[in-house]
Amino acid sequence: MTAWAYAIGLACGAAAVPQAAAAHGGGGGMGFSFGIPFYVYPPPPPVIYAPPPPLVYGPMGPVQAVPASPPYTDSLGRYCREYRSTAIVEGRRQPIYGTACLAPDGTWRAVR
């Protein structure tokens, strides 16, 4: 066996001896070993998810509402009335409607 054949056999991962190469599945003394993977891929990079941006509300001032119905007493015995007003939603003025009830401290609280 020549030195060239011996070097090829070592590079392929098998012994250069023909009996050992045949025992490992090599053909014709070439020294191929099928137990060694030919391609090695690196692991994928880690996936990092960014958290969503924080939700920030602007300061809530007093709401100027116009009564939209006469006062009434609801099923819980609260003094309530419907109201209508406007609010700025996404930079545009939008009409809003709801129900407000009188709280024990004398302020009106939106309940719907």
Secondary structure, DSSP 8 states (H G I E B T S, - for coil): --HHHHHHHHHTTS-SSHHHHHHTT-STT----TTS-S---------------------------EE-S--EE-TTS-EEEEEEEEEEETTEEEEEEEEEEE-TTS-EEE--
